[in-house]
Amino acid sequence: QVQLVESGGGLVQAGGSLRLSCAASGRTFSYFYMGWFRQAPGKEREFVAGISRFGSGTYYVDSVKDRFTISRDNAKNTVYLRMNSLLPEDTAVYYCAARESGSYSEAASYDYWGQGTQVTVSS
């Protein structure tokens, strides 16, 4: 079992920045590939970013490339999502998730999920 707890969400103006954190506990953190997803009201959950077990590979949805950066610190059992140049359409609940295998962009591949943190971007 892995427990995931997100933090760092909040209200920010368009063009601003936030850094989300996801602290993991339970099994060895470096065993898992990690991802960030988001879900806006009335929309399906969508993949935002993914990172390999030791951080050598990162993946992003096109709409956040060059604005968001995913990273991880295995010594701290934490994955981060740095979000710059935020847009109102980035408003959503953001979830971190952990997987042992499967596709980095498919929610069904992820075995463990956090409770989510709200990000609201005002125009």
MDTraj code that builds the backbone (N, CA, C; nanometers):
import mdtraj as md
import numpy as np

residues = "GLN VAL GLN LEU VAL GLU SER GLY GLY GLY LEU VAL GLN ALA GLY GLY SER LEU ARG LEU SER CYS ALA ALA SER GLY ARG THR PHE SER TYR PHE TYR MET GLY TRP PHE ARG GLN ALA PRO GLY LYS GLU ARG GLU PHE VAL ALA GLY ILE SER ARG PHE GLY SER GLY THR TYR TYR VAL ASP SER VAL LYS ASP ARG PHE THR ILE SER ARG ASP ASN ALA LYS ASN THR VAL TYR LEU ARG MET ASN SER LEU LEU PRO GLU ASP THR ALA VAL TYR TYR CYS ALA ALA ARG GLU SER GLY SER TYR SER GLU ALA ALA SER TYR ASP TYR TRP GLY GLN GLY THR GLN VAL THR VAL SER SER".split()
xyz = np.array([
    [0.0832, -0.1200, 0.0000],
    [0.0000, 0.0000, 0.0000],
    [0.0864, 0.1247, 0.0000],
    [0.0371, 0.2257, -0.0669],
    [0.1024, 0.3561, -0.0688],
    [-0.0025, 0.4607, -0.0351],
    [0.0310, 0.5511, 0.0536],
    [-0.0568, 0.6623, 0.0856],
    [0.0030, 0.7889, 0.0248],
    [-0.0826, 0.8664, -0.0402],
    [-0.0382, 0.9874, -0.1089],
    [-0.1165, 1.1069, -0.0550],
    [-0.0451, 1.2137, -0.0223],
    [-0.1098, 1.3340, 0.0300],
    [-0.0573, 1.4551, -0.0466],
    [-0.1476, 1.5214, -0.1179],
    [-0.1114, 1.6400, -0.1947],
    [-0.1236, 1.7657, -0.1083],
    [-0.0475, 1.8654, -0.1452],
    [-0.0574, 1.9969, -0.0817],
    [-0.0088, 2.1018, -0.1802],
    [-0.0353, 2.2285, -0.1472],
    [0.0171, 2.3372, -0.2276],
    [-0.0828, 2.4043, -0.3195],
    [-0.2047, 2.3532, -0.3250],
    [-0.3045, 2.4169, -0.4091],
    [-0.3503, 2.5489, -0.3500],
    [-0.4300, 2.6220, -0.4261],
    [-0.4810, 2.7496, -0.3779],
    [-0.5367, 2.8331, -0.4898],
    [-0.5597, 2.9608, -0.4583],
    [-0.6128, 3.0577, -0.5539],
    [-0.4991, 3.1461, -0.6023],
    [-0.4868, 3.1600, -0.7321],
    [-0.3803, 3.2413, -0.7904],
    [-0.4348, 3.3147, -0.9121],
    [-0.3792, 3.4294, -0.9391],
    [-0.4194, 3.5044, -1.0586],
    [-0.3561, 3.4442, -1.1829],
    [-0.4207, 3.4652, -1.2953],
    [-0.3647, 3.4207, -1.4220],
    [-0.2239, 3.4772, -1.4395],
    [-0.1341, 3.3936, -1.4867],
    [0.0051, 3.4317, -1.5017],
    [0.0907, 3.3982, -1.3816],
    [0.0266, 3.3604, -1.2720],
    [0.0990, 3.3281, -1.1502],
    [0.1517, 3.1861, -1.1492],
    [0.2087, 3.1489, -1.0362],
    [0.2718, 3.0179, -1.0210],
    [0.2294, 2.9512, -0.8917],
    [0.2330, 2.8201, -0.8931],
    [0.2126, 2.7386, -0.7740],
    [0.3033, 2.6169, -0.7831],
    [0.3387, 2.5614, -0.6680],
    [0.4082, 2.4340, -0.6659],
    [0.3282, 2.3362, -0.5808],
    [0.2860, 2.2292, -0.6436],
    [0.2162, 2.1227, -0.5729],
    [0.3176, 2.0201, -0.5240],
    [0.2895, 1.9643, -0.4088],
    [0.3712, 1.8570, -0.3538],
    [0.2826, 1.7369, -0.3263],
    [0.3418, 1.6200, -0.3352],
    [0.2707, 1.4966, -0.3031],
    [0.3653, 1.4096, -0.2207],
    [0.3315, 1.3923, -0.0945],
    [0.4142, 1.3129, -0.0043],
    [0.3620, 1.1701, 0.0002],
    [0.4525, 1.0761, -0.0162],
    [0.4158, 0.9348, -0.0181],
    [0.4667, 0.8649, 0.1064],
    [0.3912, 0.7660, 0.1485],
    [0.4332, 0.6812, 0.2608],
    [0.3857, 0.5399, 0.2335],
    [0.4525, 0.4461, 0.2988],
    [0.4178, 0.3067, 0.2774],
    [0.5325, 0.2348, 0.2102],
    [0.5081, 0.1839, 0.0929],
    [0.6116, 0.1092, 0.0225],
    [0.7212, 0.2001, -0.0313],
    [0.8300, 0.1409, -0.0742],
    [0.9458, 0.2157, -0.1240],
    [0.9063, 0.3062, -0.2399],
    [0.9261, 0.4354, -0.2205],
    [0.8787, 0.5355, -0.3161],
    [0.9417, 0.5178, -0.4535],
    [1.0695, 0.4883, -0.4586],
    [1.1385, 0.4794, -0.5873],
    [1.0928, 0.3603, -0.6700],
    [1.0107, 0.2759, -0.6133],
    [0.9574, 0.1616, -0.6882],
    [0.8486, 0.2062, -0.7860],
    [0.7915, 0.3233, -0.7621],
    [0.6744, 0.3666, -0.8361],
    [0.7041, 0.4759, -0.9376],
    [0.6393, 0.4626, -1.0531],
    [0.6280, 0.5733, -1.1460],
    [0.5174, 0.6639, -1.0911],
    [0.5346, 0.7941, -1.1051],
    [0.4388, 0.8887, -1.0479],
    [0.3764, 0.9760, -1.1559],
    [0.2565, 1.0219, -1.1279],
    [0.1892, 1.1083, -1.2237],
    [0.1014, 1.2102, -1.1534],
    [0.0715, 1.3160, -1.2262],
    [-0.0257, 1.4163, -1.1831],
    [-0.1407, 1.4171, -1.2839],
    [-0.2601, 1.4182, -1.2321],
    [-0.3816, 1.4287, -1.3113],
    [-0.4627, 1.5466, -1.2589],
    [-0.5602, 1.5903, -1.3359],
    [-0.6494, 1.6949, -1.2889],
    [-0.7906, 1.6687, -1.3396],
    [-0.8853, 1.7231, -1.2651],
    [-1.0249, 1.7087, -1.3042],
    [-1.0969, 1.8395, -1.2771],
    [-1.1475, 1.8984, -1.3847],
    [-1.2266, 2.0206, -1.3742],
    [-1.3735, 1.9833, -1.3614],
    [-1.4560, 2.0735, -1.3064],
    [-1.5989, 2.0434, -1.2908],
    [-1.6629, 2.0061, -1.4232],
    [-1.7340, 1.8959, -1.4247],
    [-1.8045, 1.8521, -1.5438],
    [-1.7172, 1.7893, -1.6502],
    [-1.5899, 1.7690, -1.6178],
    [-1.4980, 1.7104, -1.7163],
    [-1.4374, 1.5817, -1.6615],
    [-1.3853, 1.5026, -1.7526],
    [-1.3179, 1.3797, -1.7115],
    [-1.1794, 1.4125, -1.6552],
    [-1.1312, 1.3198, -1.5732],
    [-0.9959, 1.3350, -1.5215],
    [-0.8977, 1.3219, -1.6364],
    [-0.7985, 1.4116, -1.6411],
    [-0.7023, 1.4086, -1.7510],
    [-0.5595, 1.4032, -1.6979],
    [-0.4759, 1.3383, -1.7756],
    [-0.3335, 1.3304, -1.7452],
    [-0.2700, 1.4676, -1.7617],
    [-0.1810, 1.5024, -1.6687],
    [-0.1086, 1.6287, -1.6771],
    [0.0409, 1.6047, -1.6976],
    [0.1005, 1.5232, -1.6125],
    [0.2450, 1.4996, -1.6193],
    [0.2788, 1.3670, -1.5533],
    [0.3877, 1.3058, -1.5992],
    [0.4340, 1.1810, -1.5416],
    [0.5851, 1.1818, -1.5316],
    [0.6363, 1.0993, -1.4416],
    [0.7806, 1.0926, -1.4210],
    [0.8205, 0.9489, -1.3917],
    [0.9364, 0.9109, -1.4426],
    [0.9859, 0.7758, -1.4215],
    [1.0368, 0.7586, -1.2786],
    [1.0745, 0.6374, -1.2448],
    [1.1054, 0.6049, -1.1055],
    [1.2209, 0.6844, -1.0473],
    [1.3207, 0.7153, -1.1307],
    [1.4353, 0.7912, -1.0817],
    [1.4477, 0.9278, -1.1470],
    [1.3406, 0.9686, -1.2167],
    [1.3332, 1.1043, -1.2680],
    [1.3969, 1.1274, -1.4033],
    [1.4468, 1.0234, -1.4666],
    [1.5152, 1.0434, -1.5942],
    [1.4194, 1.0704, -1.7082],
    [1.2954, 1.0303, -1.6929],
    [1.1968, 1.0516, -1.7976],
    [1.0779, 1.1299, -1.7451],
    [1.0381, 1.2323, -1.8199],
    [0.9201, 1.3104, -1.7831],
    [0.8295, 1.3239, -1.9050],
    [0.7012, 1.3364, -1.8794],
    [0.6010, 1.3377, -1.9854],
    [0.4939, 1.4385, -1.9494],
    [0.4425, 1.5092, -2.0519],
    [0.3447, 1.6139, -2.0268],
    [0.2343, 1.6105, -2.1322],
    [0.1171, 1.6521, -2.0917],
    [0.0117, 1.6782, -2.1889],
    [0.0499, 1.8060, -2.2619],
    [0.0140, 1.8168, -2.3874],
    [0.0586, 1.9295, -2.4700],
    [0.0201, 2.0648, -2.4095],
    [-0.0948, 2.0720, -2.3450],
    [-0.1441, 2.2014, -2.2972],
    [-0.0615, 2.2597, -2.1821],
    [0.0251, 2.1784, -2.1201],
    [0.1052, 2.2306, -2.0091],
    [0.2549, 2.2302, -2.0391],
    [0.2941, 2.1775, -2.1542],
    [0.4368, 2.1760, -2.1892],
    [0.4923, 2.3169, -2.1865],
    [0.6119, 2.3309, -2.1371],
    [0.6831, 2.4585, -2.1244],
    [0.6268, 2.5482, -2.0156],
    [0.5223, 2.5027, -1.9459],
    [0.4691, 2.5790, -1.8309],
    [0.4799, 2.5013, -1.7001],
    [0.4612, 2.3712, -1.7073],
    [0.4636, 2.2872, -1.5879],
    [0.5899, 2.2009, -1.5878],
    [0.6398, 2.1708, -1.4680],
    [0.7551, 2.0827, -1.4533],
    [0.7284, 1.9836, -1.3411],
    [0.7403, 1.8565, -1.3739],
    [0.7277, 1.7527, -1.2729],
    [0.8671, 1.7107, -1.2283],
    [0.8818, 1.6848, -1.1004],
    [1.0094, 1.6393, -1.0476],
    [0.9818, 1.5521, -0.9247],
    [1.0849, 1.4831, -0.8792],
    [1.0684, 1.4003, -0.7616],
    [1.1967, 1.3989, -0.6803],
    [1.1806, 1.3782, -0.5507],
    [1.2930, 1.3638, -0.4593],
    [1.2710, 1.2330, -0.3859],
    [1.3389, 1.1286, -0.4286],
    [1.3161, 0.9974, -0.3696],
    [1.3621, 0.9912, -0.2237],
    [1.4576, 1.0738, -0.1874],
    [1.5031, 1.0768, -0.0483],
    [1.3949, 1.1336, 0.0441],
    [1.3089, 1.2176, -0.0129],
    [1.2010, 1.2793, 0.0651],
    [1.0657, 1.2156, 0.0359],
    [1.0652, 1.1129, -0.0496],
    [0.9396, 1.0445, -0.0848],
    [0.8345, 1.1428, -0.1346],
    [0.8771, 1.2355, -0.2195],
    [0.7880, 1.3422, -0.2622],
    [0.8008, 1.3657, -0.4122],
    [0.6872, 1.3908, -0.4749],
    [0.6837, 1.4328, -0.6148],
    [0.6227, 1.5725, -0.6187],
    [0.6724, 1.6522, -0.7105],
    [0.6318, 1.7924, -0.7207],
    [0.5754, 1.8224, -0.8591],
    [0.4940, 1.9263, -0.8639],
    [0.4492, 1.9809, -0.9917],
    [0.4600, 2.1315, -0.9818],
    [0.5591, 2.1846, -1.0512],
    [0.5768, 2.3293, -1.0563],
    [0.4929, 2.3812, -1.1718],
    [0.4049, 2.4757, -1.1450],
    [0.3137, 2.5286, -1.2456],
    [0.3381, 2.6784, -1.2618],
    [0.3831, 2.7176, -1.3794],
    [0.4071, 2.8584, -1.4115],
    [0.3081, 2.9055, -1.5170],
    [0.2975, 3.0366, -1.5306],
    [0.2110, 3.0961, -1.6334],
    [0.0719, 3.0337, -1.6313],
    [0.0150, 3.0266, -1.5149],
    [-0.1141, 2.9594, -1.4999],
    [-0.2243, 3.0322, -1.5748],
    [-0.3156, 2.9540, -1.6281],
    [-0.4290, 3.0035, -1.7050],
    [-0.5592, 2.9651, -1.6343],
    [-0.6659, 3.0398, -1.6579],
    [-0.7945, 3.0011, -1.5961],
    [-0.8349, 2.8577, -1.6290],
    [-0.7977, 2.8106, -1.7476],
    [-0.8344, 2.6729, -1.7841],
    [-0.7533, 2.5679, -1.7112],
    [-0.6555, 2.6086, -1.6317],
    [-0.5832, 2.5149, -1.5461],
    [-0.6593, 2.4881, -1.4150],
    [-0.7676, 2.5595, -1.3924],
    [-0.8468, 2.5398, -1.2723],
    [-0.9023, 2.3986, -1.2669],
    [-0.8731, 2.3289, -1.1575],
    [-0.9150, 2.1893, -1.1420],
    [-0.8713, 2.1391, -1.0050],
    [-0.9188, 2.0214, -0.9720],
    [-0.8616, 1.9471, -0.8601],
    [-0.7468, 1.8649, -0.9170],
    [-0.6316, 1.8770, -0.8548],
    [-0.5124, 1.8069, -0.9009],
    [-0.4845, 1.6876, -0.8093],
    [-0.4595, 1.5736, -0.8727],
    [-0.4351, 1.4492, -0.8005],
    [-0.2974, 1.3954, -0.8351],
    [-0.2261, 1.3444, -0.7376],
    [-0.1077, 1.2675, -0.7696],
    [-0.1432, 1.1198, -0.7608],
    [-0.0680, 1.0405, -0.8331],
    [-0.0967, 0.8983, -0.8415],
    [0.0317, 0.8198, -0.8607],
    [0.0287, 0.6944, -0.8197],
    [0.1453, 0.6072, -0.8290],
    [0.1092, 0.4802, -0.9049],
    [0.2012, 0.4325, -0.9857],
    [0.1779, 0.3085, -1.0601],
    [0.3034, 0.2238, -1.0615],
    [0.2826, 0.0937, -1.0784],
    [0.3949, 0.0009, -1.0880],
    [0.4262, -0.0333, -1.2324],
    [0.3274, -0.0206, -1.3189],
    [0.3482, -0.0543, -1.4596],
    [0.2400, 0.0128, -1.5409],
    [0.2401, -0.0126, -1.6717],
    [0.1358, 0.0397, -1.7571],
    [0.1719, 0.1731, -1.8190],
    [0.0727, 0.2368, -1.8741],
    [0.0914, 0.3622, -1.9475],
    [0.0997, 0.4822, -1.8541],
    [0.1937, 0.5737, -1.8856],
    [0.2102, 0.6895, -1.7976],
    [0.0922, 0.7851, -1.8062],
    [0.0146, 0.7803, -1.9145],
    [-0.0918, 0.8794, -1.9348],
    [-0.2316, 0.8272, -1.9065],
    [-0.2450, 0.6996, -1.8793],
    [-0.3776, 0.6430, -1.8579],
    [-0.4073, 0.6283, -1.7084],
    [-0.5165, 0.6882, -1.6654],
    [-0.5510, 0.6823, -1.5241],
    [-0.5686, 0.5383, -1.4753],
    [-0.6174, 0.4527, -1.5617],
    [-0.6418, 0.3134, -1.5229],
    [-0.5135, 0.2391, -1.4894],
    [-0.3985, 0.2904, -1.5319],
    [-0.2706, 0.2262, -1.5017],
    [-0.2229, 0.2544, -1.3600],
    [-0.2793, 0.3545, -1.2960],
    [-0.2330, 0.3975, -1.1641],
    [-0.3071, 0.3242, -1.0540],
    [-0.2283, 0.2772, -0.9568],
    [-0.2822, 0.1925, -0.8518],
    [-0.3222, 0.2706, -0.7269],
    [-0.2585, 0.3824, -0.7028],
    [-0.2817, 0.4577, -0.5792],
    [-0.3014, 0.6046, -0.6138],
    [-0.3927, 0.6669, -0.5396],
    [-0.4295, 0.8060, -0.5655],
    [-0.4346, 0.8858, -0.4358],
    [-0.4001, 1.0137, -0.4449],
    [-0.4198, 1.1043, -0.3334],
    [-0.5622, 1.1577, -0.3327],
    [-0.5892, 1.2426, -0.2356],
    [-0.7252, 1.2949, -0.2189],
    [-0.7497, 1.4177, -0.3059],
    [-0.6451, 1.4758, -0.3600],
    [-0.6589, 1.5906, -0.4481],
    [-0.6392, 1.7226, -0.3769],
    [-0.5962, 1.8229, -0.4522],
    [-0.5815, 1.9587, -0.4012],
    [-0.6370, 2.0544, -0.5070],
    [-0.7131, 2.1527, -0.4619],
    [-0.7807, 2.2438, -0.5527],
    [-0.6866, 2.3530, -0.5994],
    [-0.6845, 2.3745, -0.7281],
    [-0.6131, 2.4875, -0.7883],
    [-0.7158, 2.5726, -0.8617],
    [-0.7227, 2.6997, -0.8262],
    [-0.8153, 2.7915, -0.8897],
    [-0.7368, 2.9097, -0.9447],
    [-0.7520, 2.9338, -1.0744],
    [-0.6815, 3.0429, -1.1408],
    [-0.7843, 3.1466, -1.1837],
    [-0.7720, 3.2667, -1.1315],
    [-0.8669, 3.3725, -1.1637],
    [-0.8157, 3.4550, -1.2814],
    [-0.9095, 3.5048, -1.3600],
    [-0.8706, 3.5832, -1.4791],
    [-0.8606, 3.7314, -1.4468],
])
top = md.Topology()
chain = top.add_chain()
for i, resn in enumerate(residues, 1):
    res = top.add_residue(resn, chain, resSeq=i)
    for name in ("N", "CA", "C"):
        top.add_atom(name, md.element.get_by_symbol(name[0]), res)
traj = md.Trajectory(xyz[None], top)
